[in-house]
Amino acid sequence: MPTTPGDLADDLAAAVGGSEIFAVYQPQVSLESGSIVAAEALCRWRHPQLGDIDPVTMIGVAERSGAIHALGRRMFDECLDTLAGWRETGRDWSVAVNVSPMQFEEESFADHVAGEFQSRALARGSLVFELPRALPWLDDDAVLSRLRTLREIGVEFSLAGPGDEGLWPELLRSVPISEVKLPGGLVRAAERPAPPSLRGQVEIAHAHGLRVVAEGIETLTHLDTAVELGCDRAQGFLIRQPHEEIAFP
C-alpha cells in the first residue's frame, strides 16, 4: 500500500486519465432570487487502496510532481462537458473551476481554454476560474496577459477575498477578476451585526463592480450574515453538499 509522497505522485499520474479522478459540484444560489445560478466544481481522488484522498494533499502532490497540468486539463474538460449537460436540460448555470496558479504559467493551458471556450460557443460568464488568494505572478506580464485575453473572450475570474484593504488596488490593476469570494471562516466567525471590516470588503468589491460570493454557509445564522453583508451569492452545506449529480433538483 503506497504511503510515501513518491508513491502518491506515481499513483496520481496514473489516475489522472481514469475514473479515480472525478468532480463533485456544490451549487451557488442567488441571495436575491434564492435560485441556483452556478456550481463550483471540486476535484476528488478516490484511491483504490487508500480511499478518498484529502483534496489539499492531492493538490500538493500534483503541484510538487508536475501532475497539476494534466489534472487541471482533465478537470477543465470534464467541467465543460458538465456545462453542456446543464445547457441541454435548460439549466443556464455557470461552472466555477479551481485552478492552480501554476497552470497559467503554462502557455498551452490558456490556449487550450480559449480554443475550447470558443469552439463550444460558450456564453460569456459561463466559465469561472477560481484563483487562490496568494498569486505568485502579479508582476509576470506574460501570465497576466493570458488572463486578460481569456477575460476578453468571456472567461471570468474569481479571487479569494484579499483581506487587507491595501491589497485591493494592486490586485485590481493586475488581475481581471469579476468576483470575490468571502472565505467561510470569516462569514461563520462574524458576529451580528457584521463587523465594519467585513462590510468594507463587500463594499469595496461592489464599488469596483465585482460580484461577492459567501462561502461556507452552514447555518441559517451564517446565511443571515451573508444577506446582511450584501453578498450576491452563497454556497455551503446548508444549501447543498457537493455531489456528483449534474442536475440539482
KAUR-V259232 format. One record per helix or strand. SS is the DSSP state (helix for helix, strand for strand). FROM is the first residue (numbers start at 1). TO is the last residue. If there is no record, write none. Layout:
[[SS,FROM,TO] [SS,FROM,TO]]
This chain:
[[helix,5,15] [strand,21,30] [strand,36,47] [strand,51,53] [helix,55,65] [helix,68,88] [strand,94,98] [helix,101,105] [helix,107,119] [strand,127,131] [helix,141,153] [strand,156,160] [helix,165,174] [strand,179,182] [helix,184,189] [helix,196,207] [strand,211,214] [helix,220,229] [strand,233,234] [strand,243,243]]
